[in-house]
Amino acid sequence: MSRRRRAGFTLIELLVTIAVAAILLALALPSFTAALRSNRVSSATNLTLASLNLARAEALRSKTSARVCPAPGSGEACGGDCSPGLLIWTDVNNDKNRQDSEVKRIVDTPRDIQISMDPASTSEIVFDDRGRTLNRTSYTVIVKPSVCKSNEETKRSISVSGVGRVQVKREKCV
């Protein structure tokens, strides 16, 4: 009596393959989440950088001041917290009050990202008609993930100099 060999996998072979795949997944998953977190911060940094550059370009183009501030709640000129997003507007009539017609763009803050202005007392970044910051003041905008693990370089510091130059620096979370 001859035995026929059947095509397919045995139960043991299948279990070993699943175990190896589970081990590889467990090893790769932490670095994958760190890569996702870093990618989100990079995207949010690019959005913030584009918002600052848009405001500066609008100030130069319109020959009036342009402002970047936290997106407001209803009826406010500027908000106090950047979590809803950033508001870019030009002060066409120079009254330092925002009208709906002066709004250029509202940029939403991406999910799981925190954006803040430093010092915390800064309510807005203002560019004059020459593209410089008002009173040549330097500003810093911090972009970091909501869960910022210590010693992980996922924090970005965006510095705006008095002459309007913008630089991005990577920093470690504390």
C-alpha positions as CSV (number, residue, x, y, z in Angstrom):
1,M,0.0,0.0,0.0
2,S,1.5,3.3,-1.1
3,R,0.9,6.6,0.6
4,R,0.1,9.6,-1.4
5,R,1.6,12.9,-0.4
6,R,-1.1,15.6,-0.2
7,A,-0.4,19.2,-1.3
8,G,-0.7,21.9,1.4
9,F,0.7,23.0,4.8
10,T,0.5,21.1,8.0
11,L,-1.0,22.7,11.1
12,I,2.5,22.8,12.7
13,E,4.0,24.7,9.7
14,L,1.2,27.2,9.7
15,L,1.5,27.8,13.5
16,V,5.3,28.3,13.2
17,T,4.8,30.8,10.3
18,I,2.2,32.8,12.3
19,A,4.5,32.9,15.4
20,V,7.4,34.2,13.3
21,A,5.2,36.9,11.8
22,A,3.9,37.9,15.2
23,I,7.5,38.3,16.6
24,L,8.6,40.4,13.6
25,L,5.5,42.6,13.9
26,A,6.1,43.1,17.6
27,L,9.7,44.2,16.8
28,A,8.7,46.6,14.0
29,L,5.6,48.2,15.5
30,P,7.3,50.6,17.9
31,S,9.6,52.0,15.3
32,F,6.7,52.3,12.9
33,T,4.7,54.4,15.3
34,A,7.7,56.6,15.9
35,A,8.0,57.1,12.2
36,L,4.3,58.0,11.9
37,R,4.7,60.5,14.7
38,S,7.7,62.1,13.1
39,N,5.9,62.3,9.8
40,R,2.9,64.1,11.4
41,V,5.2,66.6,13.0
42,S,7.1,67.2,9.7
43,S,3.8,67.8,7.9
44,A,2.5,70.2,10.6
45,T,5.8,72.0,10.5
46,N,5.6,72.5,6.8
47,L,2.0,73.8,7.2
48,T,3.1,76.3,9.8
49,L,6.1,77.3,7.8
50,A,3.8,77.8,4.7
51,S,1.4,79.9,6.8
52,L,4.2,82.2,8.0
53,N,5.6,82.6,4.5
54,L,2.1,83.3,3.2
55,A,1.6,86.0,5.8
56,R,4.9,87.6,5.0
57,A,4.2,87.5,1.2
58,E,0.8,89.0,1.7
59,A,2.3,91.9,3.8
60,L,4.8,92.6,1.0
61,R,2.2,92.3,-1.7
62,S,-0.6,94.4,-0.1
63,K,1.8,97.0,1.4
64,T,0.1,96.6,4.8
65,S,0.5,94.4,7.9
66,A,-0.3,90.7,7.8
67,R,-0.8,88.6,10.9
68,V,-0.6,85.0,11.9
69,C,-2.5,84.1,15.1
70,P,-4.4,81.2,16.7
71,A,-7.7,80.5,15.0
72,P,-10.4,82.2,16.9
73,G,-13.7,81.1,18.4
74,S,-16.8,82.9,17.2
75,G,-16.6,86.7,17.2
76,E,-13.0,86.9,18.3
77,A,-10.2,88.6,16.4
78,C,-7.6,86.0,17.3
79,G,-7.8,83.0,19.6
80,G,-5.7,82.2,22.6
81,D,-4.8,78.6,21.8
82,C,-3.4,77.2,18.6
83,S,-5.2,73.8,18.9
84,P,-8.0,74.7,16.5
85,G,-5.4,76.0,13.9
86,L,-3.8,79.2,12.6
87,L,-5.5,82.2,11.1
88,I,-3.7,84.4,8.4
89,W,-5.1,87.8,7.7
90,T,-4.1,91.2,6.4
91,D,-5.0,94.4,8.1
92,V,-6.1,96.3,5.0
93,N,-7.7,99.3,6.8
94,N,-5.0,99.4,9.6
95,D,-7.5,99.3,12.4
96,K,-5.9,96.2,14.0
97,N,-9.3,94.5,14.0
98,R,-10.1,91.6,11.8
99,Q,-12.9,91.7,9.3
100,D,-14.1,88.6,7.4
101,S,-12.9,90.2,4.1
102,E,-9.3,90.4,5.5
103,V,-9.0,86.7,6.2
104,K,-6.6,85.0,3.8
105,R,-6.5,81.5,5.1
106,I,-7.4,79.3,8.1
107,V,-5.1,76.3,8.6
108,D,-6.4,73.5,10.8
109,T,-4.0,71.9,13.3
110,P,-3.4,68.3,12.3
111,R,-4.6,65.5,14.6
112,D,-2.3,64.5,17.5
113,I,-0.2,67.7,17.1
114,Q,0.3,70.6,19.4
115,I,1.3,74.1,18.1
116,S,2.2,76.9,20.5
117,M,3.8,80.3,20.4
118,D,6.8,81.1,22.5
119,P,6.8,83.1,24.7
120,A,3.3,82.1,25.7
121,S,2.2,85.7,26.0
122,T,2.5,86.0,22.2
123,S,-1.0,86.3,20.7
124,E,0.0,86.9,17.1
125,I,3.0,87.3,14.7
126,V,2.8,90.5,12.7
127,F,4.7,91.3,9.5
128,D,4.9,94.9,8.3
129,D,4.8,96.1,4.7
130,R,8.5,95.3,4.2
131,G,8.2,91.7,5.4
132,R,9.8,92.3,8.8
133,T,8.2,91.5,12.1
134,L,6.6,94.4,13.9
135,N,9.1,96.2,16.1
136,R,11.7,93.7,14.8
137,T,10.6,91.3,17.5
138,S,11.7,87.6,17.2
139,Y,9.1,84.9,17.6
140,T,9.2,81.1,18.1
141,V,6.5,78.6,17.2
142,I,6.8,75.2,18.7
143,V,5.4,72.1,16.8
144,K,5.3,68.8,18.6
145,P,3.3,65.6,18.9
146,S,0.6,65.3,21.6
147,V,2.6,62.4,23.0
148,C,6.2,63.7,23.0
149,K,8.5,60.9,24.3
150,S,11.6,62.2,26.0
151,N,14.9,62.1,24.1
152,E,13.0,61.6,20.8
153,E,13.7,64.4,18.2
154,T,10.1,65.0,17.2
155,K,9.8,68.6,18.4
156,R,10.3,71.4,15.9
157,S,11.2,75.0,16.8
158,I,10.3,77.5,14.1
159,S,12.1,80.8,14.7
160,V,11.0,84.1,13.0
161,S,13.7,86.7,13.2
162,G,13.1,90.5,13.3
163,V,13.8,90.7,9.5
164,G,11.3,88.0,8.7
165,R,13.7,85.2,8.1
166,V,12.2,81.8,9.2
167,Q,14.3,78.9,10.4
168,V,13.4,75.4,11.5
169,K,15.3,73.5,14.2
170,R,14.9,69.9,15.4
171,E,14.8,69.5,19.1
172,K,14.5,66.6,21.6
173,C,11.3,66.4,23.6
174,V,11.9,67.0,27.3
